[in-house]
Amino acid sequence: MNRIAILLILTGLSFTAASQIKRQLTKKVTIAVNTNIETYFIAEKLAIEHIGHYVFSNKESEFAHQPVVYFARQHFSRWKDTPLIKRIAEILRQLRDVQHDNSPQLEYLLYRNEFPKAGFRWPVPKDLPVFNEQAYPGSKTLVLELTDSLSVFYRKAQVGKYLSDHRTFFHGAIAEARKDINTGVFPYMEKWYGQSFAGYELYLMPGMPITEGDDNYRAFGPMLTSPNGSVSAMVFSSSVQLPLEAKLEDYYRFGFDNPGVTRLLTVHEVGHSFVNPQLAKFKHLVLRDSMLFTTKLAKSLENSYIGNWEICLTEHLVRLGEIRIAMSMKDEKEANRLRKLHIQESGFILLPVLEQLATTYENSRKKYPTFSDFLPVIFNHIHQLQPGDIDALVDQNKR
């Protein structure tokens, strides 16, 4: 995409603050770069110099394949040994030891007003994962301290000015992702699951470090609570490795021009918003069949980083939704692509069985108005399976 095209696209972007970039795609769908998240990753990269690693970021890698990560690190390097960054580093070290991830604090940051504003755009739910002291001892206090420190860093290091000075890059990233997002899929998802949300918020994370190499990216889908109801969010990193240029202003590609990945993530991560809360209601029915997570099945799914039956079943059901929603949109080509990707290439061997069950759901919507209403049927069918049946499906899929 050339610079003239980018500037034309920018005319449709909301630029409501020095460092806020947001576009309204439909009445319910927005795409944005979040100031709080970008500030977090700038600070995290500096903190890594003191604690060595955090999620995909490490001290040794320069991340030259990710322009925002690379150049922001250079620009803010003078802050690396300040007491403020050392404090952030120690907080992150402690959070790493209890969470082993940074998604809980990113979810919390989405409830905050974007820096430099203080306070919250929406009340923070008491059951937010980062506030779960039983699962993450001490994390609530640590995240509150982290947010205060990030706010100070934003102000003192003039992060807002940096983001504003390089807004063309962030606008370019939004333009790349926007053209690959099919906003028409959301009404089909709501119809298929029998559920709707108050809104859908899609956030790009150009500053999130991702390991160098093809097909590397990260995304997750937090469910947010607003005064108007639940909001399904998706947060995703760049997915295209870029050759290093002399400065950030020299880029004409921005790391998000990846139609296959963007379209897949849009449906997949938002799909978790429909599936995960419903599965939580039936957790006892899910866990009773944990023995079905056989060694062969675990091996089949190892490239998808699935380590237990609960996650295995969740990911199967989300992928089931992807395929059946494509079918409901009469996009058989996409449905077949997803089947090949998820079953043959990724080893989700229960999908053919689940698809057969899904046709019953689709043809009996008066009896099963929502996917949640149909879940017991799925659980009862799975409960009839034996570990040997699972292994047979794995072996069959290898042929």
Buried (B, 14 or more C-beta within 10 A) or exposed (E): BEEEEBEEBBEEBEBEBEBBBBBEBEEBBBBBBBBBBBBBBBBBBBBBBBBBEBBBBEEEBEBBBBBBBBBBBEBBEEBBEBEBBBBBBBBBBBBBEBBEBBBBBBBBBBBBEBBBBEEEEBEBEEEBBBBBEEEBEEBBEBBBBBBEBBBBBBEEBEBBEBBBBBBBBBBBBBBBBBEBBBBEBBEBBBEBBBBBBBBBBBBBBBBBBBBBEEEBBBBBBBBBBBEEEBBBBBBBBBBBBBEBBEEBEEBEBBBBBBEEBBBBBBBBBBBBBBBBEBBEEBEEBBEEBEEBBBEBBBEBBEEBEBEEBBBBBBBBBBBBBBBBBBBBBEBEEBBEBBBEBBBEEBBBBBBEBBBEBBEBBBEEBEEBEBBBBBBEBBBEBBEEBEBEBBBBBBEEBEE
